[in-house]
Structure formats: C-alpha cells, structure tokens
Amino acid sequence: MGWNKQRFIYLHPTFWFILVLSMMTGMFYHILIVFIIVSWHEFGHYLMARYFDWDVRRITLWVFGGVMETEEHLNKPLEQQLLVTIAGPAQHLLILLLLLFLQQKNFLLPEYLDFAFRYNLLIVAFNLLPIWPLDGGKFLNIALNKLSPFKQAYQSTLLFSFVSIFLFLFFMIQWKQALLNGFVLLTFLFWENRLEWKRRIYVYQRFLLARMNRQSDKRRMKPLTFLSQTELKAVFERFYFNRFHPILVRDKQTITSETDCLDYYFNQGQYQATLADLTKQTMK
C-alpha cells in the first residue's frame, strides 16, 4: 500500500481483486460501468471542493464506492459543505441524461444500458442513506448543525448512523436482497463509524481551535447566557456552527465573548476555569 500512498487518485487493493475476478466471470463490463459511475460521483464532490479551495488530500476509489479524503468537512461554512455534498448526487442526473442519449443512439447493448440505469439509481439511493460518511449522513449532520450545537449535532449524527446501519441490515436480511455485497458495505460503514466515534473528541477540539483562529462573522450572532460558575468546557458545548456567541454572565451582569473564553482556555491553559475566573482576569 505504501507504494501508492502519495498518488492523488488511489485505487484500493480490493479494486484489483474485483477486476481480476470480473474478467474470470465475464462481468468485466458490468464492473467497469459501476466503477465509472462511482468515479464520476466522487469527481463531482472534488470539483466543487476545489471551487471553494478546499484542501483535498486524495480520492480513494474501489469498485463499489469511493471517498474524497479531506479534513474540511465539519470545518468549512455549512453552505460550502452543503454544495460540496450535493455535487456528488447531482452527477447521477447527468449520468442519466448521458444514458438516455446513448440509448437513443444505440451506442451500447441493451443489457449494459439496463445495468447502467439500474446501478445509477441504486448508487445514488444508497448514498443518500443517513449513514456517515455517505452523502446522506453529511446532509443529516448539516441539518442537525442548524438545530443544535456542534458537539451535540456531531455525536447525534454518529448515533443515528449506527442505528441506520443496523436497520438497513435488518431489512436487507428480511428481504433477502444482495446479502453478500450489502453485508460487506455495511461492515465497512460500521467500521468507519466506529473509528469516527473514537476520534470524536479530536474532531470537537479541532472545531474549537479552528474557531479561535478564524475571523468570526459578527453578523451571525447568537448570544448565550450562563451563570458565572459555569465551566468554560460547558460553555463550549453550547457553541453552534457558523454562529458568533457573545457570552452573557447573568449573575455578574457582564458580557464576554467566545474569543476571550477560547483564548483563556487554550492559550493560557485554564482548563478547569469558570466564567467567574475569566471575568476576574479581564477586570485586573
């Protein structure tokens, strides 16, 4: 795997296994069609991400899926996240139009066209399931970030994702449809969510640090009210994505800002501090 690590487009080792298997079983063109649809989908995400100047490490592709590897999701403005996420599923409409054109011109055998129509719909439908890191999971996270603080929205997304994986597996077993392929995909998604859950504290800390170093949009203010004995850690848990928070200390009748709280916590190392400690510091 190390030999390919620096390549921008990385073909997962399972790609070569499936490719050889497809040649042996006469399914090469079917697998190629699925791979083209998946790649087209991921490059839709990539082109929109580059439009917003996101840092994209690489695109990993395997036969039945792909991922654009970037740290910018959960970090960039929600509007950008939404457009980058939409850009993937939107490609399936273009693929549909291309397939209709090819059907009209008789450029492909009906067998391959029918297969392409079916899998184009299947891939976009699967991608819209509310499972992280599928597009449906990202849509869910964006919606939850509009309704609740970042930490709660992120953890709720992952919990909902776990539930969706088990529900989808249950219905798949009930209907006895695509058990092997579905089980492999769901196992992969479960593993990804497990890893994401383990790193949730890191993601949350990164969110706070990015907030401290970023110029906040003062036009999107959302005041938060606390008692002076509230720990700064508890204050941060109420921070919303894409909102600037003036902090009202009710019993002291004073106002501070999220910037002062973050600076006092991180730069001065006051990890157990309360709002009362911060206000005393600023009054000196």
C-alpha positions in Angstrom: 0.0 0.0 0.0 2.9 2.3 0.7 4.0 2.5 -3.0 0.7 4.2 -3.9 0.3 6.4 -0.8 1.4 9.7 -2.5 -0.8 9.3 -5.5 -3.7 11.7 -5.7 -6.0 9.1 -7.1 -5.6 5.9 -5.1 -7.1 2.6 -6.2 -7.8 0.5 -3.2 -6.2 -3.0 -3.3 -9.7 -4.6 -3.5 -10.2 -2.9 -6.8 -7.6 -5.1 -8.5 -9.0 -8.2 -6.9 -12.5 -7.5 -8.1 -11.2 -6.5 -11.6 -9.4 -9.9 -12.0 -12.5 -11.7 -10.6 -14.8 -9.9 -13.1 -12.5 -11.0 -16.0 -12.7 -14.6 -14.9 -16.5 -14.5 -14.5 -17.4 -12.5 -17.7 -18.6 -9.5 -15.6 -15.8 -7.1 -16.7 -18.1 -4.6 -18.5 -20.6 -4.6 -15.7 -17.9 -3.8 -13.1 -16.4 -1.1 -15.4 -19.8 0.6 -15.6 -20.2 0.6 -11.8 -16.6 2.0 -11.4 -17.2 4.8 -13.9 -20.4 5.8 -12.1 -18.7 5.8 -8.7 -15.7 7.8 -10.1 -18.0 10.3 -11.7 -19.8 10.8 -8.4 -16.6 11.4 -6.5 -15.2 13.8 -9.0 -18.4 15.8 -8.7 -17.5 16.3 -5.0 -13.9 17.1 -5.9 -14.6 19.8 -8.5 -17.0 21.6 -6.1 -14.5 21.3 -3.3 -11.7 22.8 -5.5 -14.1 25.6 -6.4 -14.2 26.6 -2.7 -10.4 26.0 -2.5 -10.7 23.1 0.0 -7.6 21.1 0.8 -8.2 17.6 -0.7 -5.6 15.0 0.1 -6.6 12.4 -2.4 -9.5 10.5 -3.9 -9.7 6.8 -2.9 -11.7 4.6 -5.3 -12.7 1.0 -5.2 -15.2 -0.8 -7.4 -18.4 -0.2 -5.4 -17.5 3.1 -3.7 -15.1 6.0 -3.2 -14.3 8.8 -0.9 -12.7 12.2 -1.3 -10.3 12.5 1.6 -10.4 15.9 3.2 -10.4 17.5 6.7 -12.6 20.4 5.5 -16.0 18.7 6.2 -17.1 19.8 9.7 -14.7 22.7 9.4 -15.8 24.9 6.5 -19.1 27.0 6.4 -22.2 24.9 6.2 -23.2 26.4 2.9 -20.0 25.1 1.3 -20.4 21.8 3.0 -23.9 21.6 1.6 -22.9 22.4 -2.0 -19.9 20.0 -1.9 -22.2 17.3 -0.7 -24.9 18.0 -3.3 -22.3 17.9 -6.1 -21.9 14.1 -5.8 -25.6 13.0 -6.1 -26.2 15.7 -8.7 -23.8 13.9 -11.1 -26.3 11.0 -11.3 -28.7 13.3 -13.2 -26.0 14.0 -15.7 -25.2 10.3 -15.9 -29.0 9.6 -16.5 -29.1 12.1 -19.4 -26.0 10.5 -20.9 -27.5 7.1 -20.7 -30.7 8.3 -22.3 -28.6 9.8 -25.1 -26.7 6.5 -25.6 -30.0 4.6 -25.6 -31.4 6.8 -28.3 -28.2 6.4 -30.4 -27.9 2.7 -29.7 -24.3 3.1 -28.7 -24.5 0.4 -26.0 -26.0 -3.1 -25.9 -29.4 -3.1 -24.1 -28.0 -5.4 -21.5 -25.3 -2.9 -20.5 -27.7 0.1 -20.7 -30.3 -1.6 -18.4 -27.5 -2.5 -16.0 -26.2 1.1 -16.0 -29.7 2.6 -15.5 -30.3 0.3 -12.5 -26.9 0.8 -10.8 -27.0 4.6 -11.4 -30.3 4.7 -9.4 -29.1 2.2 -6.8 -25.8 4.0 -6.1 -27.4 7.4 -5.6 -30.2 5.8 -3.4 -27.6 4.0 -1.2 -25.5 7.2 -0.9 -28.4 9.1 0.4 -28.9 6.8 3.4 -28.4 8.8 6.7 -25.1 7.0 7.4 -21.8 8.7 8.0 -19.7 9.3 5.8 -22.2 8.8 3.0 -23.8 11.9 1.5 -27.0 11.2 3.4 -25.0 11.3 6.7 -23.5 14.6 5.7 -26.8 16.1 4.9 -28.1 14.9 8.3 -25.1 16.5 10.0 -25.6 19.8 8.2 -29.3 19.8 9.2 -28.5 19.0 12.8 -25.9 21.8 12.9 -28.7 24.2 12.1 -30.7 23.0 15.0 -28.2 22.2 17.8 -24.7 22.9 19.0 -21.8 21.4 17.1 -20.8 18.7 19.6 -24.4 17.5 20.0 -25.0 17.6 16.2 -21.9 15.6 15.5 -22.5 12.9 18.1 -26.2 12.6 17.2 -25.1 12.1 13.5 -22.9 9.2 14.5 -25.5 7.6 16.8 -28.2 7.9 14.1 -25.7 6.5 11.7 -25.2 3.4 13.8 -28.9 2.9 14.2 -29.4 3.3 10.4 -26.7 0.7 9.7 -28.4 -2.0 11.9 -31.9 -1.1 10.5 -30.7 -1.4 6.9 -29.0 -4.7 7.7 -32.2 -6.0 9.3 -34.4 -5.0 6.3 -31.8 -6.4 3.9 -32.0 -9.8 5.7 -35.8 -9.7 5.8 -36.0 -9.0 2.0 -33.0 -11.4 1.3 -31.6 -8.9 -1.2 -27.8 -8.6 -2.1 -26.8 -10.1 1.2 -23.1 -10.5 0.5 -22.5 -7.1 -1.2 -24.7 -5.4 1.3 -23.0 -7.0 4.3 -19.5 -6.1 3.1 -20.6 -2.4 2.6 -22.3 -2.2 5.9 -19.4 -3.8 7.7 -17.1 -1.1 6.1 -19.5 1.6 7.1 -19.8 0.3 10.7 -16.0 0.2 11.0 -15.8 3.8 9.7 -18.4 5.0 12.2 -16.6 3.2 15.0 -13.3 4.9 14.1 -15.2 8.3 13.8 -16.7 7.8 17.3 -13.3 7.1 18.8 -12.0 10.3 17.3 -15.0 12.5 18.2 -13.1 14.3 20.9 -10.3 15.2 18.5 -12.9 16.5 16.0 -14.5 18.6 18.6 -11.2 20.0 19.8 -10.3 20.8 16.2 -13.6 22.6 15.8 -12.8 24.8 18.9 -9.2 25.5 17.8 -10.4 26.5 14.3 -12.9 28.8 15.9 -10.3 30.5 18.0 -8.0 31.1 14.9 -10.7 32.1 12.5 -12.2 35.5 11.9 -15.7 35.2 13.2 -18.7 36.5 11.3 -20.2 39.0 13.7 -23.3 39.3 11.6 -24.4 35.8 12.7 -24.6 36.4 16.4 -26.3 34.0 18.8 -26.0 35.3 22.4 -25.6 32.6 25.1 -26.5 33.1 28.8 -24.7 31.4 31.7 -24.2 31.7 35.4 -20.7 32.7 36.5 -19.8 29.3 38.0 -20.3 27.6 34.6 -17.1 25.9 33.5 -15.7 27.1 30.1 -15.9 23.5 28.9 -19.7 23.6 29.4 -19.8 26.9 27.6 -18.1 25.5 24.6 -20.6 22.6 24.3 -23.2 25.2 23.5 -21.3 26.6 20.5 -23.2 26.4 17.2 -21.5 26.0 13.8 -21.4 29.3 11.8 -22.5 31.4 14.8 -20.6 34.0 16.8 -21.5 33.9 20.5 -21.5 36.9 22.9 -21.4 35.3 26.4 -23.8 36.9 28.9 -22.8 36.2 32.5 -26.2 36.6 34.2 -25.4 36.9 37.9 -22.4 39.2 37.3 -24.3 41.3 34.7 -21.2 41.2 32.4 -20.6 40.3 28.8 -17.6 38.5 27.4 -17.1 36.7 24.0 -16.4 33.3 22.8 -12.9 34.5 21.6 -12.0 35.6 25.2 -13.2 32.2 26.5 -11.3 30.2 23.9 -8.1 32.2 24.4 -8.3 31.9 28.2 -8.8 28.1 27.9 -6.3 27.2 25.3 -3.6 29.9 25.2 -3.5 30.4 29.0 -4.1 26.7 29.8 -7.0 27.4 32.1 -8.7 24.0 31.5 -10.7 23.9 34.7 -11.6 27.6 34.7 -15.1 29.0 35.1 -16.7 32.2 33.7 -16.1 33.8 37.1 -12.3 33.1 36.7 -12.4 34.7 33.3 -14.2 37.8 34.4 -11.8 38.3 37.3 -8.9 38.0 34.9 -10.3 40.6 32.5 -11.1 43.1 35.3 -7.5 43.2 36.5 
